[in-house]
Amino acid sequence: MNESDSGVELQAHVVIVGAGPAGLAAAQVASAAGLDVLMLDAAPQAGGQVWRARQGVAAEPVARALARLANARLLAGTRVATALPDRTLLIDGPAGARRVRWNKLVLATGARERLLPFPGWTLPGVFGAGGLQALVKGGWPIARRSVLVAGSGPLLLAAAATLRREGADVVGLAEEAGPAALARFARSLAAHPRQALQAWRLGAALLGVPAIVGWRVIAAEGDGRVERVVLQGEGGRTRTIACDALAAGWGLLPQTELAQSLGCAIAQRFGAPAIVVDGAQRTSVDGVYAIGECTGVAGAAAAHWQGELAGHAIAGAVDARVHLPKRSARRLTREHAFAAAVARAFPMPSDWAERLRDDTLVCRCEDVPWSALRGQPDLRAAKLATRCGMGHCQGRLCHDTLATLMHWPRLPVRAPLAPAPLATLLAIPEHPSDEELPT
Ligand SMILES: Cc1cc2nc3c(=O)[nH]c(=O)nc-3n(C[C@H](O)[C@H](O)[C@H](O)COP(=O)(O)OP(=O)(O)OC[C@H]3O[C@@H](n4cnc5c(N)ncnc54)[C@H](O)[C@@H]3O)c2cc1C
């Protein structure tokens, strides 16, 4: 490839989007095989969500992984704005808008947390559990604040443990899944000793924190900021818990926007739409691979094994002596069995619409209440009539909520994939739209 061709400013044999556990593992294998690797990540440092830097200091596994990279460059603070024709990406970073040409593209874009609307969720002091965890890891002061952690799924345990370690008074951990579902899940841990140990460690870190099992958040209340949270349990009983902050979350959602803009097939996996891949991590688009949580939420270890598989598949395409490692495939199968058990134990609540009041804002960027949305025929009509999903987050929260609650087809993604400066917008040509996603 010629770097001066048609305005292409960067090129690499392998371009990896996302430098979390998945992207780093793929980069290690591909660069060790002598391939030219370029990694891009929107975050200021490599590591992704689980190995996020603490107050600017890289997590130990990240430092080790970066030290092992041979022929790899990392552009941090650099986001892919969109996919362009001819195996090219438009990126946006400290050097402004640039184009990157790839021969093999690896999508390792991870997941984001699912935060659902409920009365009072826009009050100051209400956070996504993972978002608050990230803020606190970045140095945001939480010491001595009383925090209720609530919602559903194992991420709540990790978030609560981080908050407690940083000095928060975690006044409770409210899990929606009932005792029977939790007991079934606990039994499934017997087949997964690594996860059992992790759960035991998190449990030990949370000793003394009240476990409020089978209770769901129905409202956050307070005068100008959250002061208490109302929970509802079996038979409609309610209880109110005083707190300075609520950290809430209902699992994770794969980030598939870039894959969609490339035309990759998407299907439900582990309870949410994810990029479809084969055993070598190939997507439905030639030359494009996907690894980690964008292919289904299954944890950091699964992300790592998928990264290894993709790295070997790409290296094997130029050197027939390289084969897919059977060990990585076996371990991935085990991680996926666990991910399926998590998805069964902590599903998206089916009764969400009952928690919304007429004036509950479903789209908090554009202040669109539930009453303006529930009579709409589909997402497109809802967007046109109310501006829902046209704000800063581009529908990442409200469109998922509505697609899930109302069983509406999801909308095609549009460039740019995230808010971008004008110079980046000007570099985007007319772009064909994508297939609609399954609900
Ligand atoms: C908020 C949050 C908190 C979490 N906390 C924990 C925890 O405490 N413990 C735990 O075990 N698991 C946690 N998880 C789950 C954990 O993220 C995964 O298991 C693991 O990090 C997945 O690795 P990955 O490489 O697939 O994705 P990630 O680690 O998420 O990495 C994906 C990377 O892709 C980058 N990216 C995405 N889109 C673009 C784009 N368009 N352009 C450029 N870069 C892009 C992101 O900046 C990110 O760094 C958390 C997840 C979330 C969403």
Ligand as a Chemical Component Dictionary entry (heavy atoms), coordinates in Angstrom:
data_LIG
# 
_chem_comp.id                   LIG 
_chem_comp.type                 NON-POLYMER 
_chem_comp.pdbx_formal_charge   0 
_chem_comp.three_letter_code    LIG 
# 
loop_
_chem_comp_atom.comp_id 
_chem_comp_atom.atom_id 
_chem_comp_atom.alt_atom_id 
_chem_comp_atom.type_symbol 
_chem_comp_atom.charge 
_chem_comp_atom.model_Cartn_x 
_chem_comp_atom.model_Cartn_y 
_chem_comp_atom.model_Cartn_z 
_chem_comp_atom.pdbx_ordinal 
LIG C1  C1  C 0 -17.951 0.203  32.674 1  
LIG C2  C2  C 0 -17.387 -1.192 32.779 2  
LIG C3  C3  C 0 -16.700 -1.601 33.922 3  
LIG C4  C4  C 0 -16.194 -2.890 34.040 4  
LIG N1  N1  N 0 -15.546 -3.268 35.188 5  
LIG C5  C5  C 0 -15.097 -4.536 35.316 6  
LIG C6  C6  C 0 -14.428 -4.985 36.500 7  
LIG O1  O1  O 0 -14.258 -4.224 37.439 8  
LIG N2  N2  N 0 -14.010 -6.266 36.575 9  
LIG C7  C7  C 0 -14.182 -7.137 35.532 10 
LIG O2  O2  O 0 -13.772 -8.300 35.637 11 
LIG N3  N3  N 0 -14.797 -6.745 34.394 12 
LIG C8  C8  C 0 -15.249 -5.490 34.265 13 
LIG N4  N4  N 0 -15.902 -5.105 33.123 14 
LIG C9  C9  C 0 -16.028 -6.094 32.059 15 
LIG C10 C10 C 0 -14.718 -5.948 31.272 16 
LIG O3  O3  O 0 -14.794 -4.764 30.559 17 
LIG C11 C11 C 0 -14.414 -6.988 30.296 18 
LIG O4  O4  O 0 -14.537 -8.265 30.771 19 
LIG C12 C12 C 0 -13.053 -6.805 29.597 20 
LIG O5  O5  O 0 -12.477 -5.550 29.808 21 
LIG C13 C13 C 0 -13.356 -6.986 28.135 22 
LIG O6  O6  O 0 -12.226 -6.775 27.388 23 
LIG P1  P1  P 0 -12.347 -6.262 25.877 24 
LIG O7  O7  O 0 -10.938 -6.168 25.402 25 
LIG O8  O8  O 0 -13.316 -7.074 25.141 26 
LIG O9  O9  O 0 -13.004 -4.809 25.976 27 
LIG P2  P2  P 0 -12.614 -3.508 26.806 28 
LIG O10 O10 O 0 -11.708 -3.822 27.917 29 
LIG O11 O11 O 0 -13.879 -2.825 27.091 30 
LIG O12 O12 O 0 -11.794 -2.652 25.737 31 
LIG C14 C14 C 0 -12.410 -2.079 24.603 32 
LIG C15 C15 C 0 -11.631 -0.840 24.201 33 
LIG O13 O13 O 0 -12.114 -0.418 22.930 34 
LIG C16 C16 C 0 -12.046 0.988  22.886 35 
LIG N5  N5  N 0 -12.984 1.450  21.841 36 
LIG C17 C17 C 0 -14.299 1.159  21.728 37 
LIG N6  N6  N 0 -14.808 1.752  20.606 38 
LIG C18 C18 C 0 -13.780 2.430  20.041 39 
LIG C19 C19 C 0 -13.677 3.242  18.874 40 
LIG N7  N7  N 0 -14.734 3.491  18.045 41 
LIG N8  N8  N 0 -12.472 3.809  18.598 42 
LIG C20 C20 C 0 -11.386 3.566  19.406 43 
LIG N9  N9  N 0 -11.438 2.806  20.519 44 
LIG C21 C21 C 0 -12.615 2.240  20.832 45 
LIG C22 C22 C 0 -12.448 1.421  24.289 46 
LIG O14 O14 O 0 -11.922 2.703  24.593 47 
LIG C23 C23 C 0 -11.843 0.330  25.161 48 
LIG O15 O15 O 0 -10.607 0.707  25.721 49 
LIG C24 C24 C 0 -16.379 -3.810 32.977 50 
LIG C25 C25 C 0 -17.067 -3.382 31.821 51 
LIG C26 C26 C 0 -17.563 -2.104 31.719 52 
LIG C27 C27 C 0 -18.288 -1.679 30.442 53 
# 
loop_
_chem_comp_bond.comp_id 
_chem_comp_bond.atom_id_1 
_chem_comp_bond.atom_id_2 
_chem_comp_bond.value_order 
_chem_comp_bond.pdbx_ordinal 
LIG C1  C2  SING 1  
LIG C2  C3  SING 2  
LIG C2  C26 DOUB 3  
LIG C3  C4  DOUB 4  
LIG C4  N1  SING 5  
LIG C4  C24 SING 6  
LIG N1  C5  DOUB 7  
LIG C5  C6  SING 8  
LIG C5  C8  SING 9  
LIG C6  O1  DOUB 10 
LIG C6  N2  SING 11 
LIG N2  C7  SING 12 
LIG C7  O2  DOUB 13 
LIG C7  N3  SING 14 
LIG N3  C8  DOUB 15 
LIG C8  N4  SING 16 
LIG N4  C9  SING 17 
LIG N4  C24 SING 18 
LIG C9  C10 SING 19 
LIG C10 O3  SING 20 
LIG C10 C11 SING 21 
LIG C11 O4  SING 22 
LIG C11 C12 SING 23 
LIG C12 O5  SING 24 
LIG C12 C13 SING 25 
LIG C13 O6  SING 26 
LIG O6  P1  SING 27 
LIG P1  O7  DOUB 28 
LIG P1  O8  SING 29 
LIG P1  O9  SING 30 
LIG O9  P2  SING 31 
LIG P2  O10 DOUB 32 
LIG P2  O11 SING 33 
LIG P2  O12 SING 34 
LIG O12 C14 SING 35 
LIG C14 C15 SING 36 
LIG C15 O13 SING 37 
LIG C15 C23 SING 38 
LIG O13 C16 SING 39 
LIG C16 N5  SING 40 
LIG C16 C22 SING 41 
LIG N5  C17 SING 42 
LIG N5  C21 SING 43 
LIG C17 N6  DOUB 44 
LIG N6  C18 SING 45 
LIG C18 C19 SING 46 
LIG C18 C21 DOUB 47 
LIG C19 N7  SING 48 
LIG C19 N8  DOUB 49 
LIG N8  C20 SING 50 
LIG C20 N9  DOUB 51 
LIG N9  C21 SING 52 
LIG C22 O14 SING 53 
LIG C22 C23 SING 54 
LIG C23 O15 SING 55 
LIG C24 C25 DOUB 56 
LIG C25 C26 SING 57 
LIG C26 C27 SING 58 
# 
